[in-house]
Amino acid sequence: MDNESKERLIKLAEEEIPIHKFLGLKVEKLEREFIRISVPFRDEFVGDIRKNRWHGGIMATIMDTVGGAIGYANFESQGDSLSTIDLRVDYLRGAEARALTFEGELVRMGNRIMVTKMKALQDDILVAEGKGVYNFIRG
């Protein structure tokens, strides 16, 4: 992926998609088969008010975003499209009220199906991992 395409995708991810802008998503690394983003903690992300932990639904949303971003990084034309078929997230420990890092990696790119694996880390400790299956259509 050339630098112009990479910069365009980063701008799309960080500034143009409303939910990403709300989340404060920042792309740290973007390649065709790998992405790393960071998301700062906000009070609106609390799911467990007793322990002040991240809401699992917010984490799942971000993991789906990370998986889908790999698909966008592999688009070849304006007519390409992507949609989530299945998303599985395993929560391994509670994510404390601090920033999280999310990584996604391409597992398989078929003719119509793309598979990714994702993980959420806090201070290099794995707090969740997941798998995404996407319908990937070339325009």
C-alpha positions in Angstrom: 0.0 0.0 0.0 1.5 3.4 -1.0 1.8 6.3 1.5 -1.1 8.3 -0.1 -3.5 5.4 0.3 -2.3 4.7 3.8 -2.8 8.4 4.8 -6.3 8.4 3.2 -7.3 5.3 5.2 -5.9 6.7 8.5 -7.8 10.0 8.0 -11.0 8.0 7.2 -10.5 5.8 10.3 -9.7 8.6 12.7 -11.7 11.6 11.5 -14.5 10.7 9.0 -16.3 7.8 10.5 -18.4 9.3 13.3 -18.2 6.3 15.8 -14.4 6.2 15.4 -14.2 10.0 16.0 -16.4 9.6 19.1 -14.1 6.7 20.4 -11.0 8.8 19.8 -9.4 6.0 17.8 -5.8 6.6 16.7 -4.0 4.4 14.1 -0.5 3.6 15.2 0.4 1.1 12.4 -1.4 0.2 9.2 -0.4 -2.4 6.7 -2.3 -4.6 4.3 -2.3 -7.5 6.8 -1.9 -5.8 10.1 -3.3 -2.8 12.1 -2.7 -1.4 15.5 -4.8 1.3 17.1 -5.0 2.9 20.5 -8.2 4.2 22.1 -8.1 6.4 25.2 -10.4 5.6 28.1 -13.5 7.8 28.6 -16.1 7.7 31.4 -18.8 6.9 28.7 -17.0 3.5 28.1 -17.7 2.1 31.6 -19.6 -1.1 31.7 -19.0 -2.2 35.2 -19.6 0.8 37.5 -18.5 -1.1 40.6 -15.0 -1.8 39.3 -14.8 1.1 36.7 -14.0 -1.3 33.8 -14.5 -1.0 30.0 -17.8 -2.1 28.6 -17.4 -5.3 26.6 -19.7 -4.0 23.8 -17.4 -1.0 23.2 -14.4 -3.4 23.1 -16.3 -5.6 20.6 -17.1 -2.6 18.4 -13.5 -1.6 18.3 -12.4 -5.2 17.5 -14.8 -5.3 14.6 -13.5 -2.0 13.4 -9.9 -3.3 13.6 -10.9 -6.4 11.6 -12.8 -4.4 9.0 -9.9 -2.0 8.6 -7.8 -4.8 7.3 -10.4 -5.3 4.6 -10.3 -1.6 3.7 -6.5 -1.8 3.5 -7.0 -4.5 0.8 -9.6 -2.6 -1.3 -8.5 -2.2 -4.9 -11.4 -0.1 -6.2 -14.2 2.2 -5.1 -16.6 -0.7 -5.9 -15.1 -3.0 -3.3 -17.3 -3.6 -0.3 -17.1 -5.3 3.1 -19.6 -6.4 5.8 -19.3 -8.4 9.0 -20.6 -11.9 8.9 -19.5 -13.1 12.3 -17.6 -11.7 15.2 -16.5 -13.6 18.2 -14.8 -12.0 21.2 -13.4 -13.8 24.3 -13.0 -11.5 27.3 -10.0 -12.8 29.3 -9.8 -10.2 32.1 -11.4 -6.9 33.0 -10.0 -3.9 31.2 -9.2 -1.2 33.7 -10.1 2.5 33.2 -7.1 3.2 31.0 -6.3 3.3 27.3 -6.4 0.1 25.3 -4.4 -1.0 22.3 -6.1 -3.2 19.6 -4.4 -5.2 17.0 -5.8 -7.0 14.0 -4.1 -9.5 11.6 -5.3 -11.0 8.4 -5.7 -14.8 8.6 -7.2 -15.5 5.2 -8.3 -13.6 2.2 -10.5 -15.7 -0.1 -12.6 -14.8 -3.2 -15.5 -13.6 -1.1 -14.6 -14.2 2.6 -12.0 -12.6 4.7 -10.9 -13.8 8.2 -9.1 -11.8 10.8 -7.9 -12.3 14.3 -7.9 -9.4 16.8 -6.7 -8.7 20.3 -7.1 -6.0 22.9 -4.1 -5.2 25.1 -3.6 -3.1 28.2 0.0 -2.5 29.2 1.0 -5.5 27.0 -1.4 -7.8 28.9 -4.0 -9.6 26.7 -7.5 -8.6 27.9 -9.6 -9.9 25.0 -9.1 -11.8 21.7 -11.4 -12.3 18.8 -12.0 -13.5 15.3 -13.9 -11.7 12.6 -15.4 -13.2 9.4 -16.3 -10.7 6.7 -18.0 -10.8 3.4 -15.5 -9.2 1.0 -16.7 -8.3 -2.5 -14.6 -6.9 -5.3 -16.3 -4.2 -7.3 
